[in-house]
């Protein structure tokens, strides 16, 4: 068993096609087939089988694939680390964030970072907390910034960075506009407009209401906070969102924003990182930059 054989097997396990695996590695298809045959002979066990036109991994192949994924993840990390050691100002970072910090917090922070580090290639994506956490755990992202950690993934480390407060929002035309201290039941009676399942904001709200024995049945659901805000502005219901997301609408008088002390709606945004992933010099510098921004 050698590194080249494992590389061909890893490509074949991902592509499930000899022709596609060979093309990925710039090999001829017969050469790729020979590598797999030699690997099976060296190990004394069948790794792949062709059923009709479909290629499948055997149980031994499935097990070996779990190892090759780790082997080549580490190999790619080692290459990146060596490049970054030559020049800490260059490299690639893949960053993800849940919707609230990704929309209302990180863009300005990353803009300032890029101004200082012009040769760093930043890949940035925004999705709900569940998806970002899943991608960090699967090594598709180097870091994630998420707003809720009640269901922690044991593969990840969670470092608190920013504090956040959730507030109730409603239209000036809503019946709650005349109340000084609306209760959780008042909010629920008006019809709660909620984020989608998988949202950290939604999980926190559901947990807060459950303490009052209220099982939420959202009046409407939206993917992302912007849709939620527009529905509330149109007085289709009320909602609870991050305070950071409604500063403009509050100043403009489009929304009434109110804290609800009974619900204890506060949280932290966490930087998540895979426990087994090597933190390169470039990544260390980026973490330090985020910590400074959070404490500014």
KALINBEL-V411090 format. One record per backbone hydrogen bond with DSSP energy under -1.0 kcal/mol. NH is the residue of the N-H (numbers start at 1). CO is the residue of the C=O. Records with the same first field share a line. If there is no record, write none. Layout:
BEGIN
NH: CO ; CO
END
This chain:
BEGIN
6: 2
7: 3
8: 4
9: 5
10: 6
11: 7
12: 8
13: 9
14: 10
15: 11
16: 12
21: 17
22: 18
23: 19
24: 20
25: 21
27: 22
32: 28
33: 29
34: 30
35: 31
36: 32
37: 33
38: 34
39: 35
40: 36
41: 37
42: 38
43: 39
44: 40
45: 40
49: 56
51: 54
54: 51
56: 49
58: 47
62: 58
63: 59
64: 60
65: 61
66: 62
68: 64
69: 65
71: 67
72: 68
73: 69
74: 70
75: 71
76: 72
77: 73
78: 74
79: 75
80: 76
81: 77
82: 78
83: 79
84: 80
85: 81
86: 82
87: 83
90: 87
93: 121
95: 123
96: 143
97: 125
98: 145
102: 98
103: 99
104: 100
105: 101
106: 101
109: 105
110: 106
111: 107
112: 108
113: 109
114: 110
115: 111
116: 112
117: 113
120: 117
121: 91
123: 93
125: 95
127: 97
130: 198
132: 128
133: 129
134: 130
135: 131
136: 132
137: 133
138: 134
139: 136
140: 135
141: 135
142: 94
143: 94
144: 272
145: 96
146: 270
156: 153
157: 273
159: 271
161: 269
164: 267
166: 265
167: 241
168: 258
169: 239
170: 256
174: 171
177: 174
179: 176
187: 183
188: 184
189: 185
191: 188
193: 238
194: 220
199: 196
203: 199
204: 200
205: 201
206: 202
207: 203
208: 204
209: 205
210: 206
212: 209
213: 210
214: 209
219: 192
222: 194
229: 225
230: 226
231: 227
232: 228
233: 229
234: 230
235: 232
236: 231
238: 191
239: 169
241: 167
243: 165
245: 242
246: 243
250: 246
251: 247
252: 248
253: 250
254: 249
255: 249
256: 170
258: 168
263: 260
264: 261
266: 264
267: 164
269: 162
270: 146
271: 159
272: 144
273: 157
275: 155
277: 274
284: 280
285: 281
286: 282
287: 283
288: 284
289: 285
290: 286
291: 287
292: 288
293: 289
294: 290
295: 291
END
